[in-house]
Amino acid sequence: MRIIPAIDIIDGKCVRLSQGDYNSKKIYNENPLEVAKQFQDHGIQYLHLVDLDGAKSKHIVNYKVLEQIASGTDLKIDFGGGLKSDKDLEIAFNSGAAQITGGSIAVKDRETFLSWLEKYGSEKIILGADAKDEKIAVSGWLEESEEHLLPFIQRYHENGVQYVICTDIAKDGMLGGPSFDLYQKILREIPDVKLIASGGIAEFDDLPKLQEIGCEGAILGKAIYENRISLKQLENFLQ
């Protein structure tokens, strides 16, 4: 299972929110590159970089941060947050993203998302399936859609999507443990999807459990920043 730390960006700084609430913002570091280098120094190879300003303003904003991390480290970065147009994608890939995550766009403009899948291939395009009570949420989780989680993933999987990041919003940033039951349910229904668990990881023991369920990757944020899981523990897990 891949270990994928998250860096969320507002105003170029490394922050975390709780349940996607922008008013709960906590700044952890003014310098995201510094944070990314620490991850790399502990044997981590992947990074989930979220442009929260972009998610709010519905177009890419913090691509300079992406550029800095991509050129200053060897991390393979998946980048998301407000990617809505072909131009946004072009900027993201030109700035060094290895993959991009499309969430709201996959709900609101299916045609564009499928065209990205066709143009860049399923290795580069991740489906962001963020849900509250198994309903898909969009626009930086500021609104809920009528899309149900499982059929939403299933439909895109049938169209060639391999990678899916699934966040249970109720769990995100709450350090209460991930949605094990939800991930088991998804993998029972769609066994060959590459499911990346996100939200709620609170302690090191959550990781082997997610691996056992069959998750392809796990995204960690607050647990690292609040020193609930050490980078040394992650290094040992990867070895």
VEXDREN-2710 file (C-alpha; in Angstrom, 1 decimal):
% VEXDREN-2710
k/r/px/py/pz
1/MET/0.0/0.0/0.0
2/ARG/1.3/3.4/-0.9
3/ILE/1.7/6.0/1.8
4/ILE/0.6/9.4/0.5
5/PRO/1.0/12.4/2.9
6/ALA/-1.2/15.4/2.1
7/ILE/-0.2/19.1/1.9
8/ASP/-3.2/21.4/1.6
9/ILE/-2.4/24.9/0.4
10/ILE/-4.1/28.3/1.3
11/ASP/-2.2/31.5/0.4
12/GLY/0.9/29.4/-0.4
13/LYS/1.0/28.0/3.2
14/CYS/0.6/24.4/4.4
15/VAL/-2.7/24.2/6.3
16/ARG/-5.3/21.7/7.5
17/LEU/-9.1/22.0/7.7
18/SER/-11.6/20.0/9.7
19/GLN/-14.4/18.5/7.6
20/GLY/-13.5/20.9/4.8
21/ASP/-14.5/23.9/6.9
22/TYR/-12.4/26.9/5.8
23/ASN/-13.0/28.6/9.1
24/SER/-11.3/25.7/10.9
25/LYS/-8.0/26.5/9.1
26/LYS/-4.8/25.8/11.0
27/ILE/-1.4/26.8/9.5
28/TYR/1.3/24.2/10.1
29/ASN/4.1/25.6/8.0
30/GLU/4.7/28.7/5.9
31/ASN/6.9/26.7/3.6
32/PRO/5.3/23.6/1.9
33/LEU/8.6/22.7/0.1
34/GLU/10.3/22.3/3.5
35/VAL/7.5/19.9/4.6
36/ALA/7.7/17.9/1.3
37/LYS/11.5/17.5/1.7
38/GLN/11.0/16.1/5.2
39/PHE/8.6/13.5/3.7
40/GLN/11.2/12.6/1.0
41/ASP/13.9/12.3/3.7
42/HIS/11.9/9.5/5.3
43/GLY/11.6/7.4/2.2
44/ILE/8.2/8.6/1.1
45/GLN/7.7/8.8/-2.7
46/TYR/4.3/10.2/-3.1
47/LEU/2.5/13.5/-2.2
48/HIS/-1.2/14.5/-2.4
49/LEU/-1.2/18.3/-3.0
50/VAL/-4.5/20.2/-2.7
51/ASP/-5.0/23.7/-3.8
52/LEU/-7.8/24.8/-1.4
53/ASP/-7.8/28.3/-2.9
54/GLY/-8.3/26.7/-6.3
55/ALA/-11.2/24.6/-4.9
56/LYS/-12.9/27.7/-3.7
57/SER/-12.3/29.9/-6.8
58/LYS/-12.9/27.0/-9.3
59/HIS/-9.6/27.3/-11.2
60/ILE/-6.0/26.5/-10.4
61/VAL/-4.4/29.0/-8.1
62/ASN/-1.3/27.6/-6.2
63/TYR/0.5/26.1/-9.2
64/LYS/3.7/27.9/-8.1
65/VAL/3.8/25.8/-5.0
66/LEU/3.4/22.7/-7.1
67/GLU/6.3/23.9/-9.3
68/GLN/8.5/24.4/-6.3
69/ILE/7.9/21.0/-4.8
70/ALA/8.1/19.2/-8.1
71/SER/11.4/20.8/-9.0
72/GLY/12.8/20.7/-5.4
73/THR/12.0/17.0/-4.7
74/ASP/11.6/13.6/-6.5
75/LEU/8.1/13.1/-5.1
76/LYS/5.4/11.9/-7.4
77/ILE/2.7/14.5/-6.9
78/ASP/-1.0/14.1/-7.4
79/PHE/-2.6/17.6/-7.6
80/GLY/-6.2/18.6/-7.1
81/GLY/-8.4/21.5/-6.1
82/GLY/-10.5/23.5/-8.6
83/LEU/-9.3/21.9/-11.8
84/LYS/-12.1/22.7/-14.2
85/SER/-10.7/23.4/-17.7
86/ASP/-8.2/21.9/-20.2
87/LYS/-6.0/25.0/-19.4
88/ASP/-6.0/24.2/-15.7
89/LEU/-4.8/20.6/-16.5
90/GLU/-2.2/21.9/-18.8
91/ILE/-0.8/24.2/-16.1
92/ALA/-0.9/21.4/-13.5
93/PHE/1.0/18.9/-15.7
94/ASN/3.5/21.6/-16.9
95/SER/4.1/22.6/-13.3
96/GLY/5.2/19.0/-12.5
97/ALA/2.1/17.1/-11.4
98/ALA/2.4/13.3/-12.1
99/GLN/-1.4/12.9/-11.7
100/ILE/-4.4/15.1/-11.2
101/THR/-7.5/14.5/-9.1
102/GLY/-10.8/15.6/-10.5
103/GLY/-13.8/15.7/-8.1
104/SER/-16.4/18.4/-8.7
105/ILE/-15.7/18.4/-12.4
106/ALA/-16.6/14.6/-12.6
107/VAL/-20.0/15.5/-11.1
108/LYS/-20.7/18.7/-12.9
109/ASP/-19.1/18.2/-16.3
110/ARG/-18.8/14.5/-17.1
111/GLU/-17.9/15.1/-20.7
112/THR/-14.8/17.2/-19.8
113/PHE/-13.6/14.7/-17.2
114/LEU/-14.0/11.8/-19.7
115/SER/-12.1/13.8/-22.3
116/TRP/-9.2/14.2/-19.9
117/LEU/-9.3/10.4/-19.2
118/GLU/-9.0/9.8/-22.9
119/LYS/-6.3/12.4/-23.6
120/TYR/-4.0/11.7/-20.6
121/GLY/-4.9/8.1/-19.8
122/SER/-6.1/6.4/-16.6
123/GLU/-2.6/6.4/-15.0
124/LYS/-2.7/10.2/-14.8
125/ILE/-6.3/11.0/-14.0
126/ILE/-7.7/10.2/-10.5
127/LEU/-11.4/10.3/-9.7
128/GLY/-12.0/12.3/-6.5
129/ALA/-15.1/10.7/-4.7
130/ASP/-15.6/12.8/-1.6
131/ALA/-18.8/11.9/0.2
132/LYS/-21.0/12.8/3.1
133/ASP/-23.6/10.1/4.1
134/GLU/-22.6/8.3/0.8
135/LYS/-23.6/11.3/-1.3
136/ILE/-20.9/13.0/-3.4
137/ALA/-19.9/16.5/-2.2
138/VAL/-18.4/19.2/-4.6
139/SER/-16.8/22.6/-4.7
140/GLY/-14.3/22.1/-1.9
141/TRP/-17.2/20.2/-0.1
142/LEU/-19.2/23.4/0.1
143/GLU/-22.1/21.8/-1.6
144/GLU/-23.7/18.3/-1.7
145/SER/-24.8/16.7/-5.0
146/GLU/-27.5/14.1/-5.6
147/GLU/-24.9/11.6/-6.8
148/HIS/-24.7/8.4/-4.7
149/LEU/-21.1/7.3/-4.0
150/LEU/-21.1/3.7/-5.2
151/PRO/-22.9/4.1/-8.6
152/PHE/-20.7/7.2/-9.2
153/ILE/-17.5/5.2/-8.8
154/GLN/-18.9/2.2/-10.7
155/ARG/-19.9/4.3/-13.7
156/TYR/-16.5/6.0/-14.0
157/HIS/-14.7/2.7/-13.4
158/GLU/-16.7/1.3/-16.4
159/ASN/-15.4/4.2/-18.4
160/GLY/-11.7/3.4/-17.6
161/VAL/-11.0/5.1/-14.3
162/GLN/-8.5/3.0/-12.3
163/TYR/-7.6/5.3/-9.3
164/VAL/-10.2/6.6/-6.9
165/ILE/-9.5/8.8/-3.8
166/CYS/-12.5/8.4/-1.5
167/THR/-12.8/10.8/1.5
168/ASP/-15.6/10.4/4.0
169/ILE/-16.0/14.1/4.9
170/ALA/-17.5/13.3/8.3
171/LYS/-14.1/11.7/9.2
172/ASP/-11.8/14.3/7.6
173/GLY/-9.4/16.1/9.9
174/MET/-11.3/14.6/13.0
175/LEU/-8.6/12.0/13.9
176/GLY/-11.4/9.5/14.7
177/GLY/-10.2/6.7/12.4
178/PRO/-11.0/6.1/8.7
179/SER/-14.2/4.7/7.2
180/PHE/-13.2/1.0/7.1
181/ASP/-16.7/-0.2/6.5
182/LEU/-17.2/2.2/3.6
183/TYR/-14.0/1.1/1.9
184/GLN/-14.8/-2.6/2.4
185/LYS/-18.2/-2.0/0.8
186/ILE/-16.6/-0.2/-2.2
187/LEU/-14.0/-3.0/-2.7
188/ARG/-16.6/-5.7/-2.4
189/GLU/-18.7/-4.1/-5.2
190/ILE/-15.7/-2.9/-7.4
191/PRO/-12.8/-5.2/-6.4
192/ASP/-10.3/-4.2/-9.1
193/VAL/-10.5/-0.4/-8.5
194/LYS/-7.3/1.2/-7.0
195/LEU/-8.9/2.7/-4.0
196/ILE/-7.0/5.4/-2.0
197/ALA/-8.3/5.9/1.5
198/SER/-8.5/9.5/2.8
199/GLY/-9.8/11.1/5.9
200/GLY/-9.7/10.2/9.5
201/ILE/-6.5/8.3/9.8
202/ALA/-5.5/8.9/13.4
203/GLU/-2.9/6.3/14.5
204/PHE/-0.4/4.0/13.0
205/ASP/-2.6/0.9/13.5
206/ASP/-5.1/2.3/11.0
207/LEU/-2.6/1.7/8.2
208/PRO/-2.2/-2.1/8.3
209/LYS/-6.0/-2.4/8.6
210/LEU/-6.5/-0.3/5.4
211/GLN/-3.8/-2.5/3.7
212/GLU/-5.7/-5.6/4.8
213/ILE/-9.0/-4.4/3.4
214/GLY/-7.2/-3.9/0.0
215/CYS/-6.7/-0.2/-0.3
216/GLU/-4.0/0.7/-2.9
217/GLY/-3.0/3.9/-1.0
218/ALA/-3.7/5.9/2.1
219/ILE/-3.6/9.7/2.4
220/LEU/-2.6/11.1/5.7
221/GLY/-2.7/14.7/6.8
222/LYS/-3.5/15.9/10.3
223/ALA/-2.2/12.7/12.0
224/ILE/1.3/13.6/10.8
225/TYR/1.1/17.3/11.6
226/GLU/-0.3/16.7/15.1
227/ASN/2.5/14.1/15.7
228/ARG/0.0/11.2/16.1
229/ILE/2.0/9.2/13.5
230/SER/5.7/9.9/13.1
231/LEU/7.6/10.0/9.9
232/LYS/9.9/7.3/11.3
233/GLN/6.9/5.0/11.7
234/LEU/5.9/5.6/8.1
235/GLU/9.5/4.9/7.0
236/ASN/9.5/1.6/8.9
237/PHE/6.1/0.7/7.4
238/LEU/7.4/1.3/3.9
239/GLN/10.4/-0.9/4.5
END
